[in-house]
Amino acid sequence: PYPTVYPEQYSYMCELKKTLDGEGHAILEMPTGTGKTISLLSLIVSYIQEKMPNFKLIYCTRTVVEMEKVMEELKFLIEARNKESGGKSDLLAMSLSTRRN
């Protein structure tokens, strides 16, 4: 949804797509602030909507702050996709958290 894709993001998305195509597992690492979240969400949302419409993505984070960031990025991505396509996404997202007492 952003005007520029950095080389690290492109490489990250290529490796992620190889994993999705191969139905495998991956551990991908990028430094802080390089756009991991939006890169991952952009590729996976597009991939799911084109190739696996009934697929469910579970995105886990360690903290509530990280979870809120993911939801903000996802909202931004959906709004950008809707604006680009002129339609409305049928993507459903929810955020769940818990605390140990």
N, C-alpha and C positions, 0 to 999 in steps of 0.2 A: 504493500500500500504506500510505500515511500518512493520518492522519485529515483533514488539511487540504491543499488545493491552493491555492497562492498565485496571484494574478492573473497574474504573469509566467510562471509555469509553464503556466497554462491557455492563455495567448496563444501560448506556444512550441509547445504540443501542437496547437493549432488550425492554426498555420502548417505544422507538420510533417504533419498529416493532409491538408491541402490538397495538399502535395507528393506524398504517397503516392497519393492519389486521382488526381492528374494524372500520375502516373508520371514525375515530373520530378526536378529537382535543387534543393537548397536550401543556403544558408549561413545558419545561425541562430546568433545570439550572445546570451549572457546573462552578467551579472557572476558572479564567483566566489562560490560558496556559495549559489546560488539554486535548486539542485536540477535542473540540466540533465541529469545522467546518469540519475537515476531517472525524470524526466519523459519523456525520450527512450525509455528501455527499457520503461517502462510502456505507452506508446502503441504502440510498434513490436511488442512481444511480443503484445499483444492483437490488433493489426491482422493480424499474420502468422497467428496461430492461427485467426482468423475468416475472413480473405479470401484468404490465400495460404499454405496449409499446407505447401507444398514449397519455400517461399522460404528463402533463406539470407541471414543478416545478417552482414556483416563489419564489426567495430567496431575501428578502429585508434586507438591512442594513441601519444603520444610517449615516455612513460616507463613503466617497470615499475610504479612506484607508482600511476600513473593506471590502468594495466591491472588491478592488484589491486583498486582501488576499484570499477571497473566490475564485476568478477566478484563482489565482495561485495554490491553493489547488486542484481545479477542474482539471486544466491542468495536474498537477502531478498525480492525480488519473487516468485520462484517459490514460496518457502515461504508467502508471504501468499496467493498465488493458489490454492495447494493447500488451504490452510486454509479459504479462502472457498468454494471449490467442493466440498470434501470429496473431491476426486479427486487424481490425481497427474499432473503435467505430463510430456509426452513431449519437452520441450525439451532439446536437447543443446547444451552450451556448452563451449568449450575455449579455453584461453589459451596463446598461443605467444609466445615472445620470442627474441631473438637478440642477440648482441654482435659488434661488429667487433673482430677481433684484429689 
